[in-house]
């Protein structure tokens, strides 16, 4: 029998499923990147691509710029945390 879930309980279940799936994804990624898993499936082929991108080295900036508040902005975001009752 399937019972109706409260929205908070449903969010908790979804979060737990996402954690489980992310752990499985991480395992598979390690296997593909380490070449220990076959990359060819029945319907799908996994390709490993090397992508280059630039990285901004913040610690190389002069202290005067780092401390000048005209170069910075403060943002706020809301975050949900699910915990056992």
C-alpha positions as CSV (number, residue, x, y, z in Angstrom):
1,X,0.0,0.0,0.0
2,X,1.3,3.4,-0.9
3,X,0.6,6.1,1.6
4,X,0.4,9.8,0.9
5,X,3.7,11.5,1.8
6,X,4.0,14.9,3.4
7,X,6.0,17.3,1.2
8,X,8.9,17.3,3.7
9,X,9.1,13.5,3.7
10,X,8.9,13.4,-0.1
11,X,11.8,16.0,-0.3
12,X,13.8,13.8,2.1
13,X,13.2,10.7,0.0
14,X,14.2,12.5,-3.2
15,X,17.4,13.9,-1.6
16,X,18.3,10.4,-0.4
17,X,17.8,9.0,-3.9
18,X,19.9,11.7,-5.4
19,X,22.7,11.0,-2.9
20,X,22.6,7.3,-3.8
21,X,22.5,8.0,-7.6
22,X,25.4,10.5,-7.3
23,X,27.5,7.9,-5.4
24,X,26.7,5.4,-8.2
25,X,27.6,8.1,-10.8
26,X,30.9,8.8,-9.1
27,X,31.7,5.1,-9.1
28,X,31.0,4.8,-12.8
29,X,32.9,7.9,-13.7
30,X,36.0,6.6,-11.8
31,X,35.7,3.4,-13.7
32,X,35.4,5.1,-17.1
33,X,38.1,7.7,-16.4
34,X,40.4,5.0,-15.0
35,X,39.7,2.8,-18.0
36,X,38.6,-0.1,-15.8
37,X,35.0,-0.2,-17.2
38,X,34.1,-0.8,-20.8
39,X,32.9,2.4,-22.4
40,X,30.7,0.7,-25.0
41,X,27.2,-0.4,-24.0
42,X,24.2,-1.7,-26.0
43,X,22.8,1.7,-26.6
44,X,25.4,4.1,-25.4
45,X,29.1,4.9,-25.8
46,X,31.0,6.8,-23.1
47,X,33.6,9.2,-24.5
48,X,36.3,10.9,-22.4
49,X,37.0,14.5,-23.6
50,X,39.8,16.8,-22.4
51,X,38.5,20.3,-22.0
52,X,40.8,23.2,-21.2
53,X,39.6,26.4,-19.5
54,X,41.2,29.4,-17.9
55,X,41.4,29.8,-14.1
56,X,41.4,33.3,-12.5
57,X,44.2,33.4,-9.9
58,X,42.5,35.6,-7.3
59,X,45.5,35.4,-4.9
60,X,47.7,37.1,-7.5
61,X,45.7,40.4,-7.3
62,X,47.2,43.3,-5.4
63,X,45.9,43.7,-1.8
64,X,44.5,47.1,-2.7
65,X,42.1,45.6,-5.2
66,X,41.2,42.7,-2.9
67,X,40.3,45.2,-0.1
68,X,38.5,47.7,-2.3
69,X,34.7,47.1,-1.8
70,X,33.8,48.7,-5.1
71,X,35.1,45.5,-6.8
72,X,32.9,43.2,-4.7
73,X,29.2,42.4,-4.3
74,X,27.4,40.4,-1.6
75,X,24.8,37.9,-2.7
76,X,22.4,35.9,-0.6
77,X,20.7,32.7,-1.5
78,X,18.2,30.5,0.3
79,X,19.2,26.9,1.0
80,X,16.9,24.0,2.2
81,X,18.3,21.5,4.6
82,X,16.5,18.3,5.3
83,X,17.0,16.6,8.7
84,X,15.3,13.8,10.6
85,X,12.4,14.9,12.8
